[in-house]
Amino acid sequence: MFFIDLSPLRHRDFRRLYVSQFISLFGSQMTMITVPFQVYAITGSTFQTGLVSAVELVCLVSSAMWGGALADRVDRRKIIIVAEILMALMVALLGVNASLAEPSLVLIYAVCGVVSALNGFHRPAFEALTPMLVPKSELAKVSSLSSVRYVIASLFGPSLAGFLVSSVGPKWTYFADTMTFVVSLGLLLRIAKAEIAGVPEAIATSSPVRQIVDGMRYLFARRDILGTYIVDWCAMAFCMPQVLFPAFAKHYDADRWLGGLYASVALGSFVAAVLSRWTTRVKRLGVAISCAAFGWSVSILFVGSVAHLWAIPVGLFLAGAFDTYSGMFRLTMWNESIPDVYRGRLASLGMLSYTSGPLLGNTIMGLLGDAVGLHRALALGGAMSLAAVVVTSALLPTYWRYRSSDAVTTT
C-alpha cells in the first residue's frame, strides 16, 4: 500500500535506461561534492566555492535550449550516448588535475562549465526518452522510480565520496566517476533506437531557433506547466544549503562528516521515495507541488534558526523528503500532459528551471555565508523562499487548479 511500485521495470529498454542512469548518477553525485570540497580546500572561501555553480549556470543556459531542440528531431538515445562519452573525458581530466602538486582552480571551473553544457544536451534527451519506453498509464509509477534512483545515488554517492576525499584525496573520486560512465554506456548501447514518430513537417524542417521559439510559445500557453517551473525555481533560488556544507564541516571540526551532511538530505529523500506509492493517487498536482516547496522552505529555515548540531541533520532530512515529493509531482504532470513532439524542448526549459534555481541558490548562499555567517544565511534564505512560494502560487491560478484528469493528450 505504501511502498514503491516496481512494475515499470518489466519493460526491457526502460530497465536498461534506468540502471544505466542510476550508475552514472551515482558517480556524478560523488563528483558533485568532491568539486566544492577541493575548491574550498584550495581557496578557503564559500564565495569562490559557490562560484563554481555560477559558472555551471552560465554554461547550462547557453546549451540547454539547443539540446532540447535537438532531442525533438533525432534519436534521443544517441544524444545521451555522445554526451556521456564527453562527460567521462571531462571528469577524467579533473582526476588528472587533482593528481598535480598544485591543482589548477581555473581548470576546475572550466571543466565544470563544459560538463554543465553537456548536461544541457544529455538531460532533455533523457527526460524525453523515458516516457517513450513505458505505457502512459504507468507514468506516475515511473516518477516514483525516478526519485528512488536519484535518492539512492544521492545517499550513497556523497557518503562514499566523503570517505574517499578525506582519506585518499579527490583524484580517486574523479576516476571512479569516470568508470561509472563506462558501465552506463554499455547499457545505453543495448537500448533500441528512439527516433520520434509523427514529427510534424514544420518541426522537422524548421531551424533550431524556430523550434526553440515554438517550444517557448507552447510553454507560455501552458500556464499550468509554467507554474511548476516558477514555484520550484523560487524555492531553490533562495535556500540551497549544499554550498555551505564544507564550511559547516570545518566549523564543527568534522571533515569526515561532510558526506553525512549530503547524506542527510538524501536519506530524507530515500524514505520519502520508498514510501511514495500514495503519490500515484494524488490528482491536485499543483497544490501538491506548492505544499512540498513550502515544506522545503520551512525545513531550511529551521536549520538556520536552531543553531545546534542536532538540528542540521533533522532539518536536512525533512528538506530532502519534501524536495523528493515535489520532484515526483512535477515529473508526473510533465509526463502525462506534454505532447511527445515538445518533450525535448520543454524538458530543456524545465531543466533550466530546476537546475538554474539551485545553481543560483548556491551562489547566493555562498555570498551570504561569507557575509552574515552560516546559520543566519540559511535562516534568511529559508524565509525568502517561503515568501516566494506563497506569492507565486497565489498568482498562478491555472497551475494551482491543475488536476490529473485535465491532462492533455501526449500523442
N, C-alpha and C positions, 0 to 999 in steps of 0.2 A: 504493500500500500504506500509506503514512504520511500523505499529505496529505488534507485535509478533503474530505468528500463533499458536493457542491453540489446533488445531485439533488432535495432537497425544494423548491428554488426554482422548480421547474417548475410548482408549484401557484400559480395566479394570485393568489388572495387572500392566501395566506401570503407570497408575494413582495412584495406591496404593504405588508403589515403589517411585514415585515422591513425594507424600505427606509425606511418612514416612521419606525420606531423607531430605526433607525440614525442618521437625520438629527437627530431631536430629542435623542437621547442624545449625539450629538457636541456639540451646543450646551450641553446640561446639564453635560457634563464641563468645558466652558470656564468656566461659571459656578461649578462646584464648586471650582475653585482660585482664581477671582477673588475670591470672598467672603472666604476666610481671608486672602488677600493684602491686601485692603482693610482688614479688621478689624485685622490685625496692624500695618498701616501707621498706623492711627488710634490704637491702644492700646499697641503695643509689648509686649503680654503674650500668651504662649502660652495661659494660662488663659482669658482673655477670647476668644481665638480659638477654643479648644475649647468655649467656652460656646455657640457657635452650634450645635454638634452636640447639646448638651443640650436646647436649645430645639426643634430639629428632632425629637429623640426623643420629647419630651412630646407634640408635635402629631401625630406619626405614630401613637403609641399610641392617641391619642384618636379617630382616624378609621379606622384600618386594618380593624378588625373590622366596622364598618358598611359599608365598601367591599366587603369580601368577601361579606357577606350580600347586598348589592345585586347583585353580579356573578353570584350564583346564582339571580337572579329575573328580570332584564331583559336586554335586548340589550347585550352586553358592548362592542360597538363604540361605541355611543352614550356609554357611560360614559367611554371613552378620549377621545372627541372633546371632550366637555364639559370634562373635566379639563385637556386640553391648551390649550383656549381660555383658561381661567382662569389656568393657569400662565404662558402667554405674557404676559398682562396683568401678572402679578406681577413677572416678570423685567424687563419694560419699566419698571416702577416703580423697580426697582433702578438701571436706567440713568439715569432722571431724577434719582434721589437722588445718584448718583455725579457728576452734572453740577453739583451745588451747590458753592459755595466751601467749605462745611463740611458734608459728608455726615452724615446722622443715623445714629448707631450703633444707636439704638433701632429705627429703621425697618428697618435691615438684619436685625436679629433677628426682627422681626415678619414681614417678607416671607418670610424663610427658613422660619419656622414655618408660614405659610399654604401655601407650596409643598410642604412636607413633608406637611401634612394632605391636600392634594390628591393627592399621590402615594399616600396610603393608599386612595384610590378608583381611581386610574389603574393601579397595578401589579397588584392582584389581577385586575382585568378583563383586562389584557393577558396575564398568565400563564395565565388560564383560557381565553382566546380561542385562544391559539396551538395547543393540541392539537386543536382543533375543525377546523383548516384543513389537516391532513395525516393520512395513514393512521397507525395505531398502530405499524406495522412500521418507520416512519421516525422515531420519536420520539428515538432515540439520536442520529441524524444531526442532528436539529433542535437538540439540546443543544449539539453542537459548533458549529453555525452561530450559535447564540445567543452563544456565547462569543467567536467571531470578531467578531461585530458589536460586542460590548462592548469587546473589547480594542483594536480599530482606533480606535473613538471615544476610548477612554482614552489611546491612544498619541498621536494627532494633535490631539485637542481640547485637552488641557493644554499641549502644546507650542505651539500657536498662541496660546492664552490667555496663556502665559508671555511670549511675544513682545509681544502687544498691551498687557498691563498694564504692562510695563516701558518701552514706547515711547510709546503714546498714552493710557494710563490705563484704568481699569476700565470707564468708560462705554461704550466701543465694543464691549467684550466682551459686556456685557449685551444691547446692542441686536442684536448678531449672533446671540445665543442666541434672542432673540425671533423673528427671521426664520426660524430653523430650525423653530420650532413652526408657522409659517405653511405652510412647504413640507410638513411632516409631515401637517398637517390635510388638505391637498389630496389626498394619497394615501389617508388613512383614509376619506374620504368616498366613495371608489370601491370600498371593500370591501363585500361583501354583508352583509345583516343577520345577526347572530349570536345569535339567540334560542335558548334551550336547549330541546331536545326531551325530552319524557318527564319533566318535573319532577313529582315526587310531589305529590299534592294537599296533603299535610300540610306540605310546604315552601312551596308556592305560596300557601297561605292563612295560614300562621303569621306571627307578628310577627317583626321583625328580631332582637329579643332572643332569642326561642326558636330562631331559625335559628343565631345565634351559639353558644348553649349546645349545640345539636345538633352543630355543627361541632367544638366543643371535645371533646365526648364521643367523637366519631368519632376525633379525633386521639389521645386518650389510650388508645383501644382499639387504635390502630395504633402500637405501640411502635417499630417499625422506622422509620416516618416521623418520630416524635418524636425519635428518636436523631439523625437528620440535622440537626434544628434545634439540639439541645443541643450537639453536638460543634462545629458551626460557630460557634455563639454563643460558646462558651468560647474558641475560638481567636482570635476577633476582639475580644472584650471586653477582653482583656489586652494586646494588642500591635498597635494600629493606628498606623502611623508618620506618616500624612499630615499630621496637625495640626502636626507638628514641622518640616515641610519649609520653610515660610517662615523659621523660626529657623535652620535649617541653612544656608539660602542667605545669611542675614545673617552667620552665624558664619564662613563661608568667604569672605565678601565677594564673593558671586557671585549677585546678584539675577537675572541673566539665565539662570542655571541652574535657577531654580525649576521651570520647566516640565520640565526634564530629569529632575528627581527623580521627578516623577509619571510621566514617560515611561519611566523605568527599570522601574517596576512593570508598566506597560502593555506594554513590549517583551517582558518575560518571558512575560506573558500571551499576547501575539501569537504568539510562537514556539511556545508550548505548544498554542495553539488550531489553528494551521496544521498542526502535526504530531500531530493528535488522532484520526486515523482508528482507531488501535488501541483507543481508549477504547470504541468501539461493541462490542467483543468482550469487555469486562470484565463478569463476572457477579457477583462478590462485591463489590457496590457499597458495603456498609457498611465493609468493610475498606479499600476504595479511598479513601473519604471520610476515614477516620481517618488513613491514611498521608499524604494530601495536607495535612491540617490539621497533622500532625506536621512535615512539611517546611516549611510556612509558619512555624511557631513557631521552628524551628531557624534559618531564614534571617534572621528579625528579631533573634534572639539573636546571630547572627554580626555583623550590622551594629552592634549596640550594644557588642559585646565587642572588636571590632577597630577601634580609634579612628584609622583612616586614611581619607583621602578616597576611595581606590580601592575600599575595602570597601563603601561606601554603594551605588553602582550595582550591584555584583555581588550583594550580598545582596538588594537590592530586586528585581533581575531574577529571582532564584530564587524569592523570595516570590510574585511575580506569576505565575510558572509553576505553582507548587503551588496557589495560590488558584483559578486557572482550571480545573485538573483537578478540584478539589473541587466547584466550581460545576457542571461538566458531569455528574459522577456524581450529585450531588443532584438536578439537574433531570431526569435520566433516570429516577431512582427515583420521583420525584413524578409525572411524566407517565405512566409506564407502570402505576402502581398505584393512583392516586386516582380514584374514580368522578367522572364529569363533574358530577354534581349537587353535589359537595362541592369542586370545584376552586377556586371563588372564595374560599370561607371558609378552606380550607387554604392557598391562596396568600397570603391576608392574614396568617395565622398564621406562615407561612414568612417573609413579608416582615418581620414584627416581629422574627423571629429574625435574619435576615441583614442587616437594617438597624440594629436596636437595638444589636447587638453592636458594629459599627464606630462608631456614634454615641457609645455609652457609652465605647468604647475611645479615641476621640479626646478625650473629656472627661478620662478618667483619664490619658492620656498627656500632655495639656496641663498638667495639675496636676503630674505627675511631672517634666515638663520644667523647670518653674519651680522645683521643689523640689530635685531631685538632679542636674540637667544633662541635656543631650540624649542623649549616648551611654549613660549609666547608666540613663536612663529606658527606652530600647529594650532594653537587656540584661535589666533587671528584668522588663519586660513579656513578653519572649520566654520567659524561664524560667517565669513563672507560666502562660503559655499552654500551654507544653509539658506541664507537670504536669497542667493541667486536661484536656487532650485525652486523655492516657493514662488518667487516673482515670475520666472519663466513658465512654470506650469500653469499659473493663473492666466497668462497671456496667450496660451495655446489651446483653445477650447477643442479644436478638432482632434488634436493629439490626446487630450485628456479624456475625450469621449470614445476613443477607439475601442472597438470590440473585435474579437477574432472573427465573428460572423460577418463583419464588414469587409473582410479581406477581398481584394480584387483578384481576378484570375491571374495565374502565373504562367499561362501558356501563350 
